[in-house]
Amino acid sequence: MKKYSYVIGNPPYITITNKIQKEKINMNNKKIMKVTSTIPLLLTLALTACGTQNSQTLTMVEEVTQTDGTRETDTNTEVAADTESPLAQRDALEWEQRLDYSSERQAQLAEITVDLTQDTDEVQSKAQVLLEAMAGGDAETAVDSILTEDWYTVMLSDLLIEQRNYTGAADNGEWRMTILADELGQHCTAIEYPLADGRQFYVQVTDPEIRYYVCAAERTGSFVSESLNLTDGTYVGYEGTLSSNNRPEGAFTVHMGTADLSSGAADAFRNRSAQAVSYDGDFTAEGRPETATPEYLSKEGQMAYASRQEGKNIYYLTMTAEDGNDAFAPVRMGICNIWE
């Protein structure tokens, strides 16, 4: 079975210092959450509630096939052809899961990708707001649509433990989306959408974090990457350009701050940068920072890569010499997706 990992934030080790005092902040707070599909049986109550109406339909089909041999043959042929479609395969497996859960069957479900236009009108309608936001590069509206109260209820058809994969056509290619809920009650929605400028727009919402990025699939060219930790409100954003070696080159900006979580995740994300400060730096074509490192930081094994000035004080963001060139690999700046 496939196991998906999704990143929960991972900026380089950061030191902020001025001429008078130094303060070290470890922003390496990106946790790795692995979503697996080794899942216990659904509650009997949930199975009973979900299965009643469909069991009546199955009984009706059985009665018809017993009374008309010709219709039975025709029906079996049609069903066999229909079950070849991904949607029919998924629906059949989900129905079996409701009756008798198995991890093997769940592994099969994780491999199925359905064209959204083939699913129910309710599912298509629910996803439409998200898709329109993605097409317009609107991260706030995209996140809002995922954070609606009934998102997982509709998109997973009331299944408490499930993974659904969708795809569809866009003006500039195909988009893809994974929606899942695991046995611990954790949720994740990840969607990647091709933009008109050739870059990929990726949004991922989990219970502990919201993040998104806009970057070419090859991890080159101009990019934006932002993450908001929903546990402590930590916000980090990166802007710059990635070279053919997938490392920053030229102007580079880091945004840092703490968002107010008191009004909920959606509001916090909309106002994520309200209290943020920005640090600017430059990188060579080989991905080496050009920001001058003060001598006292060099003695401590630190290398400055961005700075900001506030009055007479200069504040630096630094990394250790051991971090080297990998400190700004795309994945370290949140440029990675759930399918990698």
N, C-alpha and C positions, 0 to 999 in steps of 0.2 A: 504494500500500500504506500502511496505517496505521503511524505511528511512535509508539511509546509512550515517554514520558519518565517517569522516576520519580526523586523527590527523595531525596538521601542526607544530609539534615540541613541546616538553614539558620537558626540563631538570629541575632538582631541582633548588631552589634558590641558587645562587652561590655568594660567597664572595671571592675576591682575595686580599690577604694582604701580606706584607713583614714586616721586622723588623722596618722600618721607616714610612711607610704609608699604609693605607688601602683603598681599592677601591671596592665598591660593584657593582656587575653587576647582574642585574635581567635577567637571561636567561630563565625565565618561559614564553617563547614567543610562546608556542604552542597554536594556536588558534584552535577552533573546527569549522569545516565547515560542515553543514548538507546539504546533497543533497536530495532534495525532487523532486517529480515528479508532483507537482501542476503547470502546465505549460500552458501558453496562446496559442491561435491559431497560427499556422504557417502563415507566410505572404502569401497573395493570389498569389503573383508573384512566390514564391517558389513552391507552390502547382501546379500552372499551368505548370511551367517548368518541374517538376518531373513527372507529370501524363499523358502527352500526349501519349507517346508510349504505355503504358500499357492499356489505355482506348481503343485503337484500338484492342488489343488482346482480351479484354473482348467482344467487338462487334463481332469479328470473332467466338468466341465460341458460342455466342447466335445464330448466323445465322446457324451454323452447327446443333445445337440441334433442331432447328425448322424444319429442312429438313429431319432428320433421327431419328425417335423415338427410334429405337434400340440402335443407337450410343449414344443417350442422356442418356439412362438408364445405359449403360456401363460406360460412362464418369462420371456420377454422383456417381456411386459406387467407381470408382477410386479416384475421388476428395475427397470423404468422407473419404476413407482410408488414403489418403495422408495428409489430414489436421490433422490427429492424431499425426503426427510427430512434434516435437518442432520447427523445421525449417519452416515447412508449416504454423504452427500457427503464428509464428513471422512474416513471410512475409505477411500473410493475414492481420494481425493487423497493420503492418506498412503501407500497402497500404491504409487501411481505415484511418489511421492517416493523410496521405498525403491529403486525400480528405476532411476529417472532423475531426479535432483534438478533443480528449476528454481526460480528466485526468483519467477517469475510464479505458479507453483502455490502457493508458500509464502505469497504475498500473498493468494491465495484462502482458504487455510487460516486466516489471521489474521482473516478476516471471519466465520468460522463460529462460532456459539455453540450448544452442545449441552446439552440437558436432562440433568443427571447421571443421572436415573433410567433413561435409555435406554442408558447405557453398560454395560460389563461389571460383573459382580458384584465382581470384584477391585478395580476402580476405585472403585465405590460404597463398598465396605467401607473402603478406604484413606482416603477423604475423610470418612467418618462421624465419626471422632474430632474432626477439625477443625471440622466443622459443629456438633457438639454443644458444643464449646468456644466457638464464635462465638455461638451462641444464648444461652449463659450469660454472655457478656461476659468470658470467661476468656482474657486475652492470653497468659499463660504456657503454658497447655496448647495453645493454638492454635499458638504458635511451636514448641513441642516436637514437635507432630505434623508440621509442615513440615520440621523439621530431622532427621527420621528418615532413616536411611541409604538406604532404598529409596523415598523419596517420589517423586523424579523418574523413577526406573526404572518404577514402577507407573503413575503419573499420565500419563506421556508414552509408555507402552508401549515402552520401550527405545529410543525415537528420540533420537539425540544432539542433533539440532537441530530444534526444534519449538515451536509455540505452540498451546495448547488453551484454549478459552474455555468455561466452564460457567455454567449458571444453574440455579435451582431455587426451589421454593416454601418460604417460611417462614411462621410464624404471623402476622407483621406485614408481609408483602410478599414480595418476591423478593430473593434473594441473587445475587451474581455473583462469578466467580473467573477469573483468568487465570494460567496456568502456562506458563513458557517457558524454553527453553535456547537460547543463541545460538551462533554459529560460534566465538566465543572461549572457549566453555566456561563462560560466566557464566549464572547461574540467577536466576529471580525467580518468586515466588508472591505474588499479591495477591488479597485477598478482602474483599468488603464485605457486611455482614450487617445487616438491620434489627432493632433491639432493641424491646422492649416499650414503652419510654418514648418512642419516635418518633425516636430518634437513630440514626445509622449507626455501626456498629463496623467499622473498617477495619484490617486487618493486612497488612503488606508485609514480606517477607523476601527479601533479596538477599544475595549473597556478602559485600559490604562493610558492610551495615547491616540492622538490624531496627528497624522503627518501627510505631507504631499510633496511632490516635486514635479518640475517641468524640465525635461532634458531629452536630448536625442537618444534613441535606443542604443547607439554606439557609445554613449557616455562621453560625448564630445560637444563642443560649442557652448553657447550661453546656457546657464541653468539657474534655477531657483529651487531651494529645498528648505522646508520649514517643518518643525515638530513642536507639539505642545503636550507636555506630560500632564495627564489629568489627575495625578496623585498629589503633586506638589505645585503645579502651575508653571513649572520651568518651560521657558520658550527659547528656542534656538533657531536661527535662520541663516542660510548661506546664499550668497549671490556671487556669480562670477562667470568665468569661462574655463572650460576644460579643453586641454590640448589633445592631440592625437594619442598621447600616452595616458590619457584619462587622469590627468592631474591638473590642478589650477595653473593658469598662466595669466599674466596681466593683472588688472584690478580685481580685488577680492574684498568682500564685505561680510562681516559676521554681525548678526543682530542677537542680543541677549537680553532677557528680562524675565519677570515673573507675572503671570496673568492671574486675574481674580477669578476664582472658581465658584464663588458664592452664588452666582446666578445660573449655574449649570454649564455643561460642556459646550453647547452651541454658542452661548453668549461669550464664554471665555475665548473660544476660537476666533470669533468675530473681532474681539478686542485684544488679541494675543500680543500685539506689538505696542500697545498703548504706553506701557512703562518701559519699553526696551531702549537700550543704548546700542550704538553702532561702532564697530571697530573696522578700520580700513587697512589694507595691506596690498602688496604687489608680489607677484611671483614671476620667476624667470620662465622661459619656454621649457626648461627641464623640470619645472615644478618646485624650485627652491625659493623660499621666502626672501624678499629683498629688504624687509624691514630691518633697520639697524638694531642690534641687540646691545643693550647697556652692558658694561663690563661686569657689574656685580651679578647680573643674571647669567652671563656666560660662565662665571666661576661656579655657579650652581648647576651647570649642565643644562641650562635652559636656552631656548632659541626663540626670539620674538618673531611672530608672523603677522601681527596686526596691532594697531594702536589707536588710541583716541586721546585728544587733548581736552582738558577741562580747566580753564583758567591757566594757571602756571603748572599744573600737574599733567603728566603724561601717563596714561595707563596702557599696559601691554597685555596681549594674549600670547602665551608661549606654549611651546611643546618641548618635550625632552629630546635630547640628541638621539636616544634609542628609537624614538618614534619614526624618525627619518622620513623618507618619501611616502611611506604608507599612511602617515597621519592624515593625509588628505585624499586617500583613495575614495572613489564615489560612495562606497558602502559606508565609510566612516562619516560621511555627511548626509546619510539617510537616503542616498540615491540607490535604491534596490527595491525589488518587489517580492511579493509573496510566492511567485512561481519560480524564482531563481534558487 
